[in-house]
């Protein structure tokens, strides 16, 4: 293998070469980008005729061999066509039959005998010339020394029985070679297409013939990206072995990191589910001092029929308004919403919902603080909205709902609804009204549908799904 020339030399008989070409074709090799030269000096595979099929064997591989041999060129000696050569061959055949009873057939092997004869004649001429130069007078001639005779044979030309014999300056004969090609693609016949003239070192095409190329044109001497795929123009389009290894290693590393992160998050989630960070102990809740005032007050009530809270109970203690049952948790005022259930089964799905509840944060959502599951005090602790619920706002006579105010409320409702639709971890009803300088609707207690008796509206834990707006019962999901 010559990597810098892109050539492969294989020394083998024609049958093995045929098997190689058949295997190339069966493997789907792009043969039109290659040229295969089979050197058959004495045209044994061609049968010594003007047209031949070196690929033909009469077996099941003939079809594949014919297609594969379209990329094959056969090189042989060029048989001389001068009269002296044919006369020499006839004399050779007659002498072999008479003297040795041996029959010589017509083949290129006869060129060996003719070339040997020309070699002897050339040596004889060179010897006679050397001896004549060494003759100095009468008497025997001394034997020439060294390579005086052979050097006189170099760089000269004479006419022999095999044609014009041309010797170069190194003593090698300039031979003529024939190049055979498949000229008929249907029959697969090979013909003599061109002759390489050793004397002029040129390839001369036969009249009316030309080489046939499977791709329509000769393949390039060098591949587009070079023999070693080192063409800079192709490096941007191809991936080298080092790049491929780096990509595979990066891919494996990313998969490993992804699996590691997945396992870590899975274990972290399991730990958080087991830890139950949302659980609140009843001892940590301090009931508000306004509890007694609530029980004594007979002001306007809009309590739910099965209420576990005080609904829109409004009492006045200074300028502070209370719309639901409250208590202090970790020093902050929080809304306490009792659950009318004796027992809650903490299934995995409920634990997930409670975790999501605790993780959800949005300015338009009532923040879920935790849940107390003590049998006698089952309740949900959420952020307290000092302005009450949307129901309280609609029922209040002291607030004038002009259109600008209504549009502002609607805009905030649309914002929180859009956010909830995008984040599936939140769901519920727009109910709470936050404090601050603006009245902002808030959705209370997202994802508490199982914990709150199957209802999305946690403030109506008794199971009521409608809110009374301006004397009419409407859903505001």
Secondary structure, 3 states (H helix, E strand, C coil): CECCCCECCCCCCHHHHHHHHHHHHHCCCCHHHCCEEEECCCCCCCCCCCEECCCCCCCCCHHHHHHHHHHEEEEEECCCCCHHHHHHHHHHHHHHHHHHCCCCCCCCCHHHHHHHHHHHHHHHHHHHHHHHHHCCCCCCCCCCCCCHHHHHHCCCEEEECCEEEEECCCCCECCCEEEEEEEECCCCEEEEEEEEECCCCEEEECCCCCCCCCCCCCCCCCCCCCCCCCCHHHHCCCCCHHHHHHHHHHHHHHHHHHHHHHHHHHHHHHHHHHHCCCECCHHHEEECCCHHHHHHCCCCCCCCCCCCCCCCCCCEECCEECCCCEEEECCEEEEEEECCCCCCCCCHHHHHHHHHHHHCCCCCECCEEEEECCCCCCEEEEECCCCCEHHHHHHCCCCCCCHHHHHHHHHHHHHHHHHHHHCCCCCCEEEEECCCCCCCEEEECCCCCCCCCCCCCHHHCCCCCCEEECCEEECCC
